């Protein structure tokens, strides 16, 4: 053997060789451990090779060969050695207590807050005596690792309607069949009211955007009254019809129905209206159904009306609510209307503008998804 005698001579048993070769060739082995196994086997098979020759055969660096030649002789292991570093500052119990606090409401611990913040959580850990002191940034890192954000919230509502599944299924089936039903003379319509639309006149008129500057709107305003919008959306084609009223009583809904929905149905030449409604007080079932039966018989309408009631607390199933959000974003925010009549005119102009390019709402929630989520055995 040429050169200086090696300080660390690698030797392996038959059992070691079998284990190392399996580790080096297995697809599921971590790459680093497979490479270390190759280094050990090669050093054992060629004891007269230098570190550079072993490194060229693997391939890897000579420093890596020296490291694992020594590590194998001393420990006969391919695992990483314990890393030196700063000792743990906080015990594991502190992190567990923080997680428990974040997953509880502040009022449960006697703190008059609506939601936790990192600073409040850090203060609470100190108050409880879990730690002597802790930075809010440390709390934030722990929250990130646990995927917790107690300072954020999302609104939700649960329907307690005992017939929820049955009523929701009927509505979703109408949405899926709306185009085919319209071809058969059955018009599917979603109707509701957007209440208390404020007419606010800014102290100063709004200013258009400029390069490097956002559009500017006065923060202070004068109240010029409000209106209630009654609107109906055709599910098959997305066309909207509506009218504004100063009050929102059952009588106002009657006017809306007779002056907007019925004329539009006659213009379309349909013989039946499937009206999707929630159970709001403006068109409560006990009043509306009796009135429709009485009025239809008295006037001998050329169309029949069938009301499809939404489950209670399920306005998210009403497509007109999607259009109301479009109206809010595109016309009513920011709000600058000098008087109530201007507000009325702008709303009607927006409806006409929207209808020129109206498309059906892209409704993707199906009956199968509903049943999968809510049905119980």
C-alpha angles and dihedrals in degrees: 000000000000126000131014117340110258117251093212114044113187117224127174135185125228089259091051091049093051092049094045095048091049090050092048095051103035114109092217095055117109109255093237094054092045090053092049090051090053090051094052094046093047092049090050094048094046108034091166095056120106122234089257093055092049090047091052091051096051094029110238140105125300089234090059091051091051091048096052095038087059094039093053094049092049102039107008086222135116095205124113116265117244108277121234116235148127113315118250110278099194125042119238088250090067092058092045090051090049091052090050091051093048090052092053132071116257091235089061088067095043096259114136096223132119094216141359126260126193091253093050092048091051090049091049093052089054092045092052090050093241092127135008092229137344134180123240088233090060090051089050092053091050091048090050091051091050092044091236125144107174091169091067127073141181127207117237137167132201121212114225093190107135088211094046097122094046095048095042091050091054091053094047091049090053091052092051093049099037097110094047091046091052090055087054093051097261114124118204111206133179113206135180142132132257104213134210100010102184124225103212124177115203118231085237125028117256117267123220123243122275132193108291092003132091124230108280124224126181113253093211122064146167121241112238100179134273142257138207117228119213109195139173127200124204105225094203097058107008096242115152130210126183151150135208124236133184092223135034107220130134088262090058090053089051090054091048092049095048097040101039115017100039095046090048090051090051091049090053092048096231124152099207137038121206101200116198110204140163122228098259121151092248091067104016114178096241092056101034100048093049092047094048091051093047097042094044092052093045096047096034092224116208088226131059121222125216117184117213107199121213118226115265114276092011104113088136086078091059112094093203088069089064090054091048088058089052090051091049094050099040103038114009099047114097095026120214116151121146094208144358095263091055089051090051093049094047092051092051091046090051091051090052091046092049093049093057089071100019119152131181116272108262095239112185103168108106137193090250091057091047093051092045091054104038109022117104129194 
